[in-house]
Structure formats: C-alpha cells, structure tokens
C-alpha cells in the first residue's frame, strides 16, 4: 500500500467480524461482514492524536472508499473519528 493521506486525514482498514463466537459457534460466511464503524489505522497524514495500528470508531457513512489489491480501505477526515478503541 503506497497511499499516504494528506492533511488531517487517515487511511483506515475496516475491521472484519469474527467468524466464530466466543462459545465456539461458527457463523455463516459472508463477504461484507465488517464491524460497524470500526477500523485499524494504516497510514496517517498531519495528525498527532492517533498513531498507525490503533483501532478507531468513526461516524457512520463517512469517508471515501478505495480498493487496493482487492482490499477495501477508507480515507477519513479527522473530524469523522469519534474515539480510539482499546
């Protein structure tokens, strides 16, 4: 991935849902099972509050979706980030 966001933007990879529950039940597979509004920061622009590798919560329907090597990413404005998940 050679995409570097500019300004106060982040490149985020949306998190995928677990295929198995904590009790061991296997969930049916689906291509678009993502955790709603959560992602992992892959690259950052001019942002000091967030670091790469952190998981964040962002506003619903925000960002611009891009695809690279069949992987989906979002470019988010810093204003769309609501929280850092631990």
C-alpha positions as CSV (number, residue, x, y, z in Angstrom):
1,X,0.0,0.0,0.0
2,X,1.6,3.2,-1.2
3,X,-1.2,5.6,-0.2
4,X,-0.3,8.4,2.2
5,X,-3.2,10.7,3.2
6,X,-2.5,14.4,3.2
7,X,-3.8,17.0,5.6
8,X,-5.8,15.8,8.6
9,X,-6.8,12.5,7.1
10,X,-6.4,8.8,7.9
11,X,-6.2,5.7,5.8
12,X,-8.3,3.0,7.7
13,X,-8.9,-0.7,7.0
14,X,-12.4,-1.6,8.2
15,X,-12.3,-4.4,10.8
16,X,-14.0,-7.7,9.9
17,X,-16.3,-9.6,12.2
18,X,-15.2,-12.7,13.9
19,X,-16.1,-15.9,12.1
20,X,-16.6,-17.7,15.4
21,X,-18.4,-16.7,18.6
22,X,-16.6,-16.9,22.0
23,X,-18.6,-20.1,22.8
24,X,-17.2,-21.7,19.6
25,X,-20.3,-21.3,17.3
26,X,-19.2,-20.8,13.7
27,X,-21.0,-18.0,11.9
28,X,-22.0,-18.4,8.3
29,X,-19.5,-16.8,5.9
30,X,-20.3,-13.6,4.0
31,X,-18.1,-11.3,2.0
32,X,-19.2,-8.0,3.6
33,X,-19.2,-8.8,7.3
34,X,-17.4,-5.8,8.9
35,X,-17.6,-4.4,12.4
36,X,-19.8,-1.3,12.0
37,X,-17.9,2.0,12.2
38,X,-14.6,0.4,13.4
39,X,-11.2,0.2,11.7
40,X,-7.5,0.0,12.1
41,X,-5.4,3.0,11.1
42,X,-2.9,2.0,8.3
43,X,-1.5,5.4,7.5
44,X,-1.8,9.0,8.7
45,X,-1.5,12.5,7.3
46,X,-0.8,15.5,9.6
47,X,-2.5,14.0,12.7
48,X,-0.9,13.9,16.1
49,X,-3.6,12.4,18.3
50,X,-3.7,9.0,16.5
51,X,-1.0,6.5,15.6
52,X,-0.8,3.8,13.0
53,X,-2.0,0.4,14.2
54,X,-4.7,1.9,16.6
55,X,-8.3,0.9,16.3
56,X,-10.8,3.7,15.9
57,X,-14.5,4.3,15.9
58,X,-15.7,6.6,13.2
59,X,-19.0,8.2,12.0
60,X,-21.4,6.1,10.0
61,X,-21.4,6.8,6.2
62,X,-18.2,8.8,6.4
63,X,-15.0,8.6,4.4
64,X,-14.1,7.7,0.8
65,X,-13.8,4.0,0.0
66,X,-10.9,2.9,-2.1
67,X,-9.7,-0.6,-3.2
68,X,-6.1,-1.7,-3.5
69,X,-5.2,-5.3,-4.3
70,X,-8.7,-6.4,-3.6
71,X,-8.5,-4.9,-0.1
72,X,-11.0,-2.2,0.9
73,X,-9.8,0.9,2.7
74,X,-11.4,4.2,3.8
75,X,-9.8,7.7,3.7
76,X,-11.4,9.5,6.7
77,X,-11.2,13.2,7.8
78,X,-10.0,13.6,11.4
79,X,-13.4,15.2,12.2
80,X,-15.1,11.8,11.4
81,X,-13.1,10.0,14.1
82,X,-15.1,9.6,17.3
83,X,-12.9,7.5,19.6
84,X,-9.8,5.3,19.9
85,X,-10.8,1.7,20.9
86,X,-8.6,-0.2,23.3
